[in-house]
Amino acid sequence: MILGSESKDAFLSRVSSLYPLTRWIETELSPAARVFLLWDGRGYYCDESCIPDVTQSRWPQLASESWDVGAASARLHDLGATHLLFSVEDMTFISQYDLSGVHRRSADFLLQQFIPACAREIYGDEKYSLLELTCP
């Protein structure tokens, strides 16, 4: 209902599963934190705390440069990222249109190699995983 009977925050929280999480990122993480949104260009819900992936392919490009955990960590550091926000739903949607398979391969690299070596989950629900980068 768009009659002013609910606040903007209440409305967006009701219609977007990402919105409450971006509010949490902005209020609970350090002001210096920068969250790279994997396969997600919806940075409009988040302030400068988020680094949206407007092409929805930055992680696959970054990962496929070498398929090396250390190199990927260094590139994320170059981007200023301190955290990653991963959505299986977003990655799966993009992967459906990826004939080369690089999105699926980069997701496998993320889940099987990168996260175990360089990240720890600090928030997770049925849609999102917020990961803190742990590699220098």
Secondary structure as GFF3:
##gff-version 3
##sequence-region A 1 136
A	DSSP	alpha_helix	8	15	.	.	.	ID=ss1
A	DSSP	alpha_helix	18	28	.	.	.	ID=ss2
A	DSSP	beta_strand	35	37	.	.	.	ID=ss3
A	DSSP	three_ten_helix	43	45	.	.	.	ID=ss4
A	DSSP	beta_strand	50	51	.	.	.	ID=ss5
A	DSSP	alpha_helix	58	64	.	.	.	ID=ss6
A	DSSP	alpha_helix	69	79	.	.	.	ID=ss7
A	DSSP	beta_strand	83	87	.	.	.	ID=ss8
A	DSSP	alpha_helix	88	95	.	.	.	ID=ss9
A	DSSP	alpha_helix	102	109	.	.	.	ID=ss10
A	DSSP	pi_helix	110	114	.	.	.	ID=ss11
A	DSSP	alpha_helix	115	118	.	.	.	ID=ss12
A	DSSP	beta_strand	119	124	.	.	.	ID=ss13
A	DSSP	beta_strand	128	133	.	.	.	ID=ss14
###
